[in-house]
Amino acid sequence: MEREAYCRIIVICSGEALKREAEKLCKGQQVKVSGFIARADHRQGRSLLVLHAQSLQAEAGSESLAN
């Protein structure tokens, strides 16, 4: 059985090199991110899905989807 599923993932970029790369991005731009996924506990008792980025790059030819 096929079905679509959606979730929000928070991406955390640590370190100066990733910070510089992230500052070049535009809202809505497609990005390829590599790293590892972990669970973070929210203050209100909810668990969040977090991607700790180890590398990121803008997709070639991608433009911002933001208006």
PASEBA-1860 file (N, C-alpha, C; in nm, 3 decimals):
! residues 67
1> MEREAYCR> 0.084/-0.116/0.000/0.000/0.000/0.000/0.090/0.124/0.000 ~ 0.069/0.211/-0.097/0.145/0.335/-0.104/0.067/0.448/-0.040 ~ 0.140/0.540/0.026/0.078/0.660/0.079/0.186/0.765/0.098 ~ 0.145/0.888/0.095/0.239/0.997/0.115/0.245/1.031/0.263 ~ 0.365/1.064/0.308/0.383/1.106/0.447/0.471/1.230/0.447 ~ 0.442/1.322/0.534/0.517/1.445/0.544/0.562/1.464/0.689 ~ 0.678/1.522/0.704/0.724/1.560/0.837/0.817/1.679/0.823 ~ 0.828/1.755/0.929/0.920/1.867/0.933/1.048/1.821/1.000
9> IIVICSGE> 1.160/1.854/0.939/1.289/1.820/0.995/1.368/1.948/1.015 ~ 1.416/1.968/1.135/1.500/2.083/1.165/1.643/2.046/1.124 ~ 1.709/2.135/1.052/1.848/2.113/1.012/1.937/2.203/1.096 ~ 2.036/2.142/1.161/2.129/2.216/1.244/2.266/2.213/1.176 ~ 2.319/2.332/1.149/2.453/2.346/1.089/2.547/2.399/1.196 ~ 2.649/2.324/1.228/2.747/2.366/1.327/2.883/2.385/1.261 ~ 2.956/2.484/1.307/3.090/2.509/1.254/3.090/2.625/1.156 ~ 3.205/2.687/1.144/3.219/2.806/1.060/3.200/2.776/0.912
17> ALKREAEK> 3.253/2.663/0.863/3.242/2.632/0.720/3.096/2.614/0.679 ~ 3.019/2.538/0.757/2.878/2.519/0.724/2.800/2.648/0.741 ~ 2.836/2.728/0.839/2.768/2.856/0.859/2.785/2.945/0.736 ~ 2.905/2.950/0.680/2.929/3.031/0.559/2.847/2.980/0.442 ~ 2.839/2.848/0.426/2.761/2.791/0.316/2.611/2.819/0.335 ~ 2.563/2.807/0.457/2.421/2.830/0.485/2.383/2.976/0.461 ~ 2.474/3.068/0.488/2.444/3.211/0.468/2.427/3.247/0.321 ~ 2.476/3.164/0.230/2.463/3.188/0.086/2.327/3.145/0.032
25> LCKGQQVK> 2.252/3.068/0.109/2.126/3.012/0.061/2.012/3.112/0.071 ~ 1.912/3.092/-0.015/1.791/3.175/-0.015/1.675/3.090/0.035 ~ 1.577/3.154/0.094/1.458/3.085/0.141/1.391/3.014/0.025 ~ 1.358/2.886/0.044/1.290/2.809/-0.059/1.382/2.743/-0.159 ~ 1.511/2.768/-0.150/1.607/2.710/-0.243/1.625/2.562/-0.213 ~ 1.637/2.481/-0.319/1.658/2.338/-0.300/1.804/2.313/-0.262 ~ 1.822/2.229/-0.160/1.955/2.205/-0.104/1.972/2.056/-0.080 ~ 2.091/2.006/-0.107/2.125/1.868/-0.074/2.204/1.870/0.056
33> VSGFIARA> 2.154/1.799/0.157/2.216/1.798/0.290/2.253/1.656/0.327 ~ 2.374/1.639/0.377/2.419/1.509/0.428/2.452/1.525/0.575 ~ 2.423/1.424/0.653/2.451/1.429/0.795/2.388/1.311/0.865 ~ 2.347/1.331/0.989/2.282/1.223/1.063/2.158/1.275/1.133 ~ 2.062/1.185/1.149/1.934/1.219/1.209/1.935/1.178/1.357 ~ 1.878/1.264/1.439/1.866/1.236/1.582/1.734/1.291/1.633 ~ 1.698/1.250/1.750/1.578/1.301/1.816/1.619/1.407/1.918 ~ 1.546/1.515/1.919/1.569/1.620/2.018/1.441/1.635/2.099
41> DHRQGRSL> 1.454/1.644/2.228/1.337/1.662/2.314/1.307/1.809/2.329 ~ 1.184/1.846/2.301/1.137/1.984/2.311/1.101/2.015/2.455 ~ 1.110/2.140/2.490/1.078/2.182/2.628/0.938/2.143/2.671 ~ 0.846/2.135/2.576/0.706/2.105/2.610/0.677/1.955/2.605 ~ 0.783/1.874/2.607/0.764/1.730/2.612/0.750/1.661/2.478 ~ 0.753/1.736/2.369/0.743/1.675/2.236/0.881/1.640/2.185 ~ 0.890/1.536/2.104/1.016/1.499/2.040/1.017/1.559/1.900 ~ 1.133/1.606/1.858/1.151/1.664/1.726/1.253/1.582/1.648
49> LVLHAQSL> 1.236/1.577/1.517/1.332/1.511/1.430/1.432/1.616/1.384 ~ 1.561/1.590/1.406/1.666/1.688/1.377/1.771/1.624/1.287 ~ 1.809/1.695/1.181/1.918/1.653/1.094/2.039/1.738/1.125 ~ 2.145/1.676/1.175/2.270/1.745/1.203/2.352/1.742/1.075 ~ 2.360/1.858/1.007/2.426/1.865/0.876/2.577/1.850/0.892 ~ 2.636/1.770/0.805/2.781/1.759/0.796/2.831/1.820/0.666 ~ 2.740/1.829/0.567/2.771/1.899/0.442/2.640/1.945/0.381 ~ 2.648/2.053/0.303/2.531/2.099/0.230/2.576/2.170/0.103
57> QAEAGSES> 2.489/2.162/0.003/2.518/2.232/-0.122/2.386/2.263/-0.193 ~ 2.384/2.378/-0.256/2.266/2.416/-0.335/2.261/2.326/-0.457 ~ 2.141/2.283/-0.493/2.124/2.200/-0.611/2.153/2.284/-0.736 ~ 2.224/2.228/-0.829/2.261/2.299/-0.952/2.138/2.345/-1.027 ~ 2.136/2.471/-1.061/2.026/2.527/-1.139/1.901/2.554/-1.058 ~ 1.907/2.533/-0.927/1.787/2.558/-0.846/1.774/2.706/-0.816 ~ 1.653/2.751/-0.817/1.623/2.890/-0.785/1.534/2.892/-0.663 ~ 1.530/3.003/-0.598/1.445/3.016/-0.480/1.300/2.998/-0.519
65> LAN> 1.226/2.926/-0.435/1.083/2.909/-0.457/1.002/3.013/-0.384 ~ 1.069/3.097/-0.306/1.000/3.201/-0.230/0.958/3.314/-0.321 ~ 0.845/3.377/-0.289/0.797/3.490/-0.369/0.850/3.619/-0.315
END
